[in-house]
């Protein structure tokens, strides 16, 4: 004989099914959205004040950047094709809630890295801002040379750019050509991810067009290149900061508007839920009163309940008036207007013979 193996049966266990939200849940969520709206409005005001200062400081910074890059443009300096070391400086910040400011720079840097590595060049990256490190570390960690933090908390200064340039020069990485990628400010609601070229001292010195400058020796050229590097980084920091503050101001304004729309929807849901709860309780009261309609309780109800109780509930209004005609002598129907919704107000007057 074969012994029948015992079968273990697992019954599906359904968790708690979420039905209509209670009034308490809606109240808590409504309060949370209102608190978030207060925060976003405050952040918008702070960003607007910082944006005004950043835009004012951007104009003189653009002069530094244009002056530093004018030599490369006038001398038409280009890196030789046989040079393989390339440096990318990405300018961002440590703070978020500003739209696609950080992701746009990171996307441009990833595309540039892919293009240069595909051409067989060595690429290293300098991240100015902790947000860029978070976006690039997992996929392009081997290309990261320097990470700069504590950027964006205060308005950038020329000393900040000098510190970044000093760390780069002391890193020992001798690049032949470089690129600085940043967000160029265009207007309050618009910015564009842009890039500017950088060149090493050897690349500039070996350029054919540099022969027209007779009085430039190696020391002067090196000092100028270091100073130009600081100016370009400072220019990128100022452009990126102004774009960040304008984007944060726009993002917080959109968040405040979305919170207002959500508050309106939650308020409407709260009112409908409260009306449904009241209607349910009234139905229970009416059902209980109907259960007491016996000969022994008529006199008690007439003497005690009748002076104090009137039953009222609402039904949606329709065009068919005959659907709400009185079915008994103590039922009255009225048409009322409540919160813009046409309702049938049914008043039940308890009257016993």
FENLINPE-V873071 format. One record per pair of residues at least 6 apart in sequence whose C-alpha atoms are under 8 Angstrom apart, sorted by the first residue. I is the first residue (numbers start at 1). GAP is how many residues later the second one is. If there is no record, write none. Layout:
BEGIN
i = (I I)
gap = (GAP GAP)
END
This chain:
BEGIN
i = (22 23 23 23 26 26 26 27 30 30 30 33 33 33 34 34 36 37 37 37 37 40 40 40 40 41 41 41 43 43 44 44 44 44 44 45 47 47 47 47 48 48 48 50 51 51 51 54 54 54 54 54 55 57 58 58 58 61 61 61 62 64 64 64 65 65 65 65 68 68 68 68 69 69 75 75 76 77 77 77 78 78 79 79 79 79 80 83 84 84 84 84 85 85 85 85 85 85 85 86 86 86 86 86 86 86 86 86 87 87 87 87 87 87 87 87 87 88 88 88 88 88 88 88 88 88 89 89 89 89 89 89 89 89 90 90 90 90 90 90 90 90 90 90 90 91 91 91 91 91 91 91 91 91 91 91 92 92 92 92 92 92 92 92 92 92 92 92 92 92 92 93 93 93 93 93 93 93 93 93 93 93 94 94 94 94 94 94 94 94 95 95 95 96 97 97 97 98 98 98 98 98 98 98 99 99 99 101 101 101 101 102 102 103 103 104 105 105 105 105 105 106 106 106 108 108 109 110 110 113 116 116 117 123 124 124 124 125 125 125 125 126 126 126 126 126 127 127 127 127 127 128 128 128 128 129 129 129 129 129 129 130 130 130 130 130 133 137 146 148 152 155 156 156 156 156 157 158 158 158 160 161 161 161 161 161 162 164 165 165 165 165 174 175 175 176 176 176 176 177 177 177 177 177 178 178 178 178 179 179 179 179 180 180 180 180 180 180 181 181 181 181 181 182 182 182 182 182 182 182 183 183 183 183 183 183 183 183 184 184 184 184 184 184 184 184 185 185 185 185 185 185 186 186 188 188 188 189 189 189 190 190 191 198 200 201 201 201 204 205 205 279 279 282 282 282 286 292 298 302 302 306 306 309 310 310 310 310 311 311 311 311 312 312 312 312 313 313 313 314 314 314 314 315 315 315 315 316 316 316 317 317 317 317 324 325 326 326 330 330 330 330 331 331 331 331 332 332 332 332 333 333 333 333 334 334 334 334 335 335 335 335 336 336 336 336 337)
gap = (251 247 250 251 240 243 244 243 233 236 237 226 229 230 225 229 223 218 219 222 223 212 213 215 216 211 212 215 206 209 204 205 206 208 209 204 198 199 201 202 197 198 201 195 191 194 195 101 184 187 188 191 187 181 180 181 184 173 174 177 173 167 168 171 166 167 169 170 160 161 163 164 159 163 134 135 133 127 130 132 125 129 97 98 120 124 123 93 36 37 38 92 36 37 38 89 90 91 92 35 36 37 38 89 90 91 92 93 36 37 38 39 88 89 90 91 92 21 35 36 37 38 90 91 92 93 36 37 38 39 89 90 91 92 15 16 19 35 36 37 38 42 90 91 92 14 36 37 38 89 90 91 92 145 146 149 9 10 13 35 36 37 38 39 40 59 60 90 145 148 149 9 35 36 37 38 39 56 57 58 59 148 35 36 37 55 56 57 58 59 36 57 58 35 151 154 155 146 147 149 150 151 152 153 148 149 152 82 142 143 146 29 30 29 32 89 27 76 77 78 88 26 29 30 73 85 72 26 30 10 6 7 6 20 19 20 21 18 19 20 21 18 19 20 21 22 6 17 19 20 21 19 20 21 23 18 19 20 21 22 23 17 18 19 20 21 14 7 22 16 89 86 78 81 82 85 77 72 73 76 74 69 70 72 73 76 68 66 61 64 65 68 26 24 25 23 24 26 27 20 21 22 23 26 19 20 21 22 16 17 18 19 15 16 17 18 53 56 12 13 14 15 55 11 12 13 54 55 57 58 8 9 10 11 53 56 57 60 7 8 9 10 52 55 56 59 6 7 54 55 57 58 6 57 55 58 59 57 58 61 53 57 52 31 25 20 21 24 6 13 16 34 35 29 30 31 25 6 54 49 50 44 45 41 37 38 39 40 36 37 38 39 33 34 35 36 32 33 34 29 30 31 32 28 29 30 31 26 27 28 18 25 26 27 9 8 6 7 18 19 20 21 15 16 17 18 14 15 16 17 11 12 13 14 10 11 12 13 7 8 9 10 6 7 8 9 6)
END
